[in-house]
Amino acid sequence: MTEITDALRITRSVRLADVDPASTPGFDGDKQRGELALAAGADRIGELQERLFAASRAGGDRSVLLMVQGMDTAGKGGIMRHVVGQVDPQGVRIKAFKAPTAAEKRRDFLWRIEKELPAPGMIGVFDRSHYEDVLIHRVQSLTPADEIQERYGRIVEFEQQLAERGIRLIKVMLHVSYEEQGARLLERLDRPDKHWKYNPGDVDERQHWEAYMEAYQVAINRTARASAPWHVVPADRKWFARLAVSELLREALEEIDPQWPEADFDVATERERLIAAGGVPEPEDEQRSKRPKKQSKGKKRKKGKKKSKKDK
């Protein structure tokens, strides 16, 4: 569904106020159709991920980095479960970036990001990322404004280097509305099984909503490039956000088009050796040759034919 990915891609600039968080750009179906489409794409993503992993064992250097940003309750956890959960866990690594430790604060802001980049053949997933250092830091004035301006340029250079290293970057902002965030926070308070998700600090951050929207818009517009585009995904409808990110992941893997590595041994010789060693099923053609021939149905009927009264 390239219609979805094309509708979400931003390579130059965006005005977040013009993006309806409840919209479904590029998709005209309802929730049921969206969930069916998500399930239908799972096998294809799983196959491509396995091919990517296998290719790396033969020297392939490609990998994928899915980076998910968004306000609290935007649905990052759902993306991890319903989209990333479609692939073999052996080939994926999720990293959630929390507030930096004291040791991390003493280093460059990209240092902890560099350590977590995906190895060849892997799909890396970042729950938040280096963008926190220009989002929270801008809103909370944790870093001087001129240094934040410098960081935008550093990020562009860093992401260009990722592309040169064979890492396919997918940048996603889950765009949830102020009203929907309020409803989701209230649900966490009303349901005991969701109390563990609630953080009193979320309400404090909510007071800075407009400042965060401005910070996101500036960060997106300053760092969107053809080699590292942003994707603003409307997130009020969770089913659509999951479908959209799934399509972005599938498209990235399709573009890489990883191939199964060729055997570095003689397949026919190894097959003969394995069969000769015993303990394996006989080839189908040999099994057929050893099966007793069945009599035709006509012969069976003749053999078992009952005598008529005349014969008696």
N, C-alpha and C positions, 0 to 999 in steps of 0.2 A: 504494500500500500504506500507507494511513493507519494501519493497525494497528502498523506499525513505528514511525512517527514519534510516534504517541500514546504508545506504550510507553516511548519514550526521553525524552520532554519533562519537564523539571523547572522548575516555576514558583515553588516555595517552598523545599523542602529535600530532601536526600537523605542516606542513610547508605551510604557507598561499600562498606562491608563486606557490605552486603546485596545488592550487585550482582555477580552471577557473571560474571567476565570471559570465560568460555567459553560463555555463554548466547547465545541468538538471539531476544530478545524481539520478539513480534509477527510472527515468521516460523517456520513449522513445517516448512520444506523442508530439504534437505541442500545440500551445497556445489554440486553440479551444478545444482540448481534455482536456487540463489542467483546463480550466475554467469550463468545464462540470463536471470534477471530483471534483472540489472544491464545486460546487453547489450540487452534489450528496451526499457529505459527511456532508452537513449542518444539515440535519434532525437527523442523528445519533449523531452528537456532541450536538445538542440541547436536545435530549432525555437523553443522559448521564449526561449533565449538570443539567437537572431538577432532575434526580435521585440523583445526588450528593447533591443538595440543599435539597431535601426532606429527604434524609437519615440523614442529620445534625439535622433536627427537631426531630429526634428520638434518638439523642445522638451520631450520627456519627461524627468522628473527622477528616475526611480527607478533604483536599483542594488541589488546584493546583495553582502554581505560575509560570506564563509565563514571563520570563525576556528577553527583546529584546534590544540588543546592536547593534550599527552600526554607521558608519560615517554619516554625514549630507547627506540627500537625499537618504539614503540607502533603504527607504521604510517603516519605522516604522509606519507612519501614515496610510499607506495602509493596514498594518497588523491589525491595530486597527479597521478599517472600514470593511474590507472584511473577516477577520477571527474571531476576537473577536465579531464583529457585528452579527455573526451567532447565538449567544446564548441570552437567556433572560437577559435583562439588570439588572433585580433584583438580578441575581446571579453572577455578575461580577463587579469588581472595578478596574479602570485604574488609575495608579499614574505615572505622568511624573516627573522625578527628574531633576530639574534645578540646577544651581550653588547653593551651600549651603548658607543659610542666616548667618548673623553674630552670631546668637544664636546657630545655628547648628555647626558652625566651632569650637565653644567652647566645644563641646561634642565629644565623640568617633565617628568615621566615620560610624559605623554600627548603631548608635542610631536612626537616621531618617529612616533607612531601617526597623528596628525592628518594629517601630510604624505602618508601612504600610503593614505588612504581612497579608495574607488573613485569615479570620475567617473560622471555619469549614463550609463546604458546599459551599464555595465561590471559584471563579476563580479570582485570583489576577493577574494583568498585570502591569509589570514595563516597562515604556518607559525610558530606561537607568536605572542604578542601582548603587550598591556599587562598581561596577567595574570602574566607573568614577574616583574613588579615587586611582586607580593604573594605569589608562590610561592617563588621562589629567595630573595628578600629576607627572607622569614619564616624559611625553613629555615636559611639561612646567616647570619642576623642582620646583614644588610647595611644595614638601615634600622631606626630605633627603632620599637618596637611601636606606640606611639601614632600615629606617622605612617602605618604600614601600615593601622591601623584607619581613619584618615582617607581613605586611598586607596580603600577599598571604597566609601565614599559618593561619592567623585569618579567612580569607574567607573560607578556606577548613573546618576548625572547625565549623564555623557558618552554612555552607551548610549541613554538616553532622547532625547538630542539627535539621535543618529543616526537614530532612528525618525522624529523630527519633520522631518529633512532628506530623508526619502525613501529611506534606506538600510536595507534589510531585513537584519538581523543574524542569522546562524546560528552559535551557539556550541556547539562540540563538544569533549568530552573523550574521547579514545580511552583506554579503561580496560583496560590490559593487566595480567596477573597477574605477581607477582614471579617465579614459576617460568618462565612463558613468556618474560619478559624475559631471564632467565638463559640459556635455550635459544637465543634469537636472538643474544645477544652471543657465545655460544660458537660458533655457526655462522659469525659474522663472523671469528672467529679461525681456524676450521678450513678456510675456503674462501678461497683467494688472491684470487678475484674480488670478495670482500667486505671485504678488509683495509682498503680506502680508507674504508669506513663506520665502522670501529672507532675509538673515541676512548678512550684510557686513563682519561680523566676520568669516563667513564660508570660505571666500577666504583666510583670514589669517591662519585659521586652515589647509587649503589645502596645504599651503606651507610646512607643517610638515608631509606630507602624509607618507613618508617612516618611519619616527619615530613612527607614529601611528600604522602602520602595524607591526612594531617590537614590540610595546607595547602590541598590541592585541595578537600576537603570544606568547609572554612570559606569559601573563596573562592566556591564554587558557591552555598552557602546564603546568603551575604551579598549576592550580586549577581543571583540568579535572580529575574526579574520576568516578568509576563505579556507585556510588550512586548519583553523580551530574555531568553527562557528558555534554560536550559542543556539539553544533550542528552548524557547519559552513555552512550557507545556501547561495549558489550563488544567488546574488540579481540583476544582470543586467536585467534579465527577471522578471518583477514584478509578472507576473502570476504564474511563478514557485515558487517564494519565498512565495507567499500566499498559494499555494497548499501545499508546504513543511511544513510550520508552522501549517497549518490546520491539516495535518497528524500527526504531533508531538503532538498536543493537543488531537486529537482523541485517539491516542495510549496511552497517559497518562491516560485518562479517562477510556479507556478499561481495563488497568492494575488495576486501582482502583476497577473497576466493582461495582459501587454503586448499592444497591438494594432498591426497593420501601419499605418503612417501613410498617410493619404489623399494622393493626388497633388495637388500645388499647381499643376498645369497641366492643359490640356485633353488627355486621353489620346487621343481620337479624332483630333483635329487633328494631334497629334504623330505618330500612327501613319501618317496619310496623308502627312505630310511625309517621314517616313523611307522609306516605300515609293517615293515619287516621286523621291527622291534616288538610288534604285537600289542594287544590290549586296546586296539582302536576298532571302530566299526569298519566292516568291509565296504569297499566302494559299492555304490548302488548297482552298477552294471554287473559286478560279480555276484551280488546278492540275487539279482534277477535270474542269472544263469543257473543257480543252484536250487531255485524253487521248483517243486514238482509241477509238471504240466497238468492243468485242470481239464477234465473232460468237458466237452461241449454240453450245453443244456439239452440238446436234442438227444444225445446218446444216453444221458441220465434218464430221460423220460422213457426211452425205449427199453432200457434195462429194467426199469421198475414198472413197466406197463402191465396193468391187470388183464387177466383173461376175460373175454366176453362170455356170455351165456352160451353162444354158439360154439365157441371153442371147447367149452366144458362138455 
